[in-house]
Amino acid sequence: MTETAQPLSSLASGGRATVQDLQLTEESRARLMELGLLVGTPVEVIRFAPLGDPLEIKVRGSHLTLRRHEADQILVSQQP
């Protein structure tokens, strides 16, 4: 069974997924990788701001806040 990658921003609050690809600029990619967001890392969407931007995610026990345009470029496969 093949899983389809989708943007991190498409998950609902409480959704869990695994990072498949980071399609960000080199600077943004390096920053997020330093914070532990690597391919194969499980992530959980904690919540969205009232207007949908930014969103809070949990990665390796830490909470990170991302702008929606960044989350749109992080591809994930959803976990059951």
SVG drawing of the C-alpha trace seen along z (x, -y; Angstrom):
<svg xmlns="http://www.w3.org/2000/svg" viewBox="-10 -35 31 37">
<polyline fill="none" stroke="black" stroke-width="0.4" points="0.0,0.0 1.5,-3.3 0.9,-6.4 0.4,-9.8 2.4,-12.7 0.4,-15.8 1.3,-19.2 1.7,-19.4 -0.8,-22.3 -3.6,-20.0 -3.7,-18.0 -6.3,-18.8 -5.4,-19.7 -4.3,-16.5 -3.2,-14.9 -0.1,-12.8 2.2,-12.2 5.7,-11.4 7.9,-13.9 8.5,-12.7 10.2,-15.8 11.2,-19.3 10.6,-21.5 11.8,-24.7 14.5,-27.3 18.0,-26.3 17.9,-28.7 14.5,-27.6 15.4,-23.9 18.6,-24.2 16.8,-26.0 14.1,-23.4 16.6,-20.5 18.6,-22.0 15.4,-22.0 14.9,-18.3 12.5,-18.3 14.1,-15.7 12.7,-13.3 11.3,-10.3 10.5,-12.3 7.0,-11.9 5.1,-15.2 1.8,-16.1 -0.3,-19.2 -1.2,-20.8 -3.3,-23.7 -3.9,-26.5 -4.1,-30.2 -7.6,-31.6 -7.1,-32.7 -5.1,-29.5 -1.6,-31.1 0.7,-30.2 0.3,-26.6 1.9,-24.8 3.5,-21.4 5.1,-18.9 8.5,-17.4 10.6,-15.2 9.0,-16.5 9.4,-20.2 6.7,-22.6 7.5,-24.6 5.4,-27.3 5.5,-27.5 3.9,-29.9 1.4,-28.4 3.5,-28.9 6.3,-26.9 3.9,-24.1 2.6,-24.0 6.1,-23.0 6.6,-20.2 5.3,-17.0 4.1,-14.3 2.4,-10.9 -0.4,-10.5 -0.2,-7.9 -3.2,-5.9"/>
</svg>
